[in-house]
């Protein structure tokens, strides 16, 4: 195998890898964000429900505590994983490699 063909093959493998990794991080980022949005909305709705039904307030207050705690956990995981940052970086590298492969000629590599 010539050096050029080997380089093109390696570029193609790295392009595929960066594409897969960026899709994984994108899904993780979006799932965590949607989870936080959903839990926050649920907690807010429960707070309104507790005000409207004083009879059920102790039970609803407990549910508010659990949803707020779950929101905190999801936010902490999101902060630790920082899935948005690698996703953006991997997409940038993916597009750079893809552009380079598509515009490459043996004399340019």
N, C-alpha and C positions, 0 to 999 in steps of 0.2 A: 504494500500500500504506500502510495506516495505521501510525502509530508503534507501536501495540500489537502488530499482526500482525508487524511487523518485529522487535520485541523477542522475541516468542515464537519466531520463526524462528531468530534468533540464539542464543537459549537452547537450542533443539533441536540446532543445529549444535555448540555447545560441549559439550552433554551427550554427543553421539555421539563427539566428539573425545576427551573425558576417558575415556569408556568404552573406546575403542580403545587409548589410551595406557596406561591402567592394566592392561589385559589383557596388553599387550606386556611391561610391566615385571614383572608377576606371573610370566609364563612365564620370563623371563630369570632372575628371582630364584630360582624353584624349580629350574630346570635347573642353575644354578650350585651351589645347595645340594646337590642330589642327586649331582652330579658329585663334589663334595668328600666327601660321605658315602661314595660308592662307592669312590673312590680311597683313602680312609683305611682302609676295610674290606679292600680288596685288599692294601694295604701291610701291614696287620696279619696277614692270612692268609699272605702270602709270608714274613713273619718267622717265623711258626710253622712253615711248611714248611721253611725253612732250618735251623731247629733240629732238625727231625725227619730231615732228609736231609743229613748233613754232606758227603756226596760231591758234591752239587749246590750247596753253599752259595755258591761264588763267582758262579755264574750267577744264583742267586736273589737274592743281595745286589745285583747290578747291577739286577735288575728292581725291587727295593725302592727303590733310589736314583731310578730313573726315575718310579715311581709317587709317591714322596714329592715329587720336583721338580714333577710335574704337579699334585699337590695344592697346592703352594705357588703355582703359577701361577694355578690356579683361584681360590684364596683371595684372591690379589692383585687379580685382575680383579673379583671380587665386592666387594672393599673399595673399588676405584676407581669402579666403576659405582654402587654402593649402590642397587641396583634395588629393594630393599624400601622405601626411604624415599619415592621418587616414587610407587610403587605405592599406598602407604597414603594419601599426600596426594591423589593423583588420584582415588582412590575416595571420599575425603571430599568433595572438590569436586563430583564426579559426583553423589553422593547429595544434596548440598545444592542443586545446580541442578535436579535432577529433582524434588525436593520442592517447590522454589519454582515450577517450571513447573506442576506438578500442582495446586498450591493457589492459583495466581495468578488474579486477576480484574483487569480494567482499572483499578479504583480502587486496588488494592494495589500495582501496579507503578508 
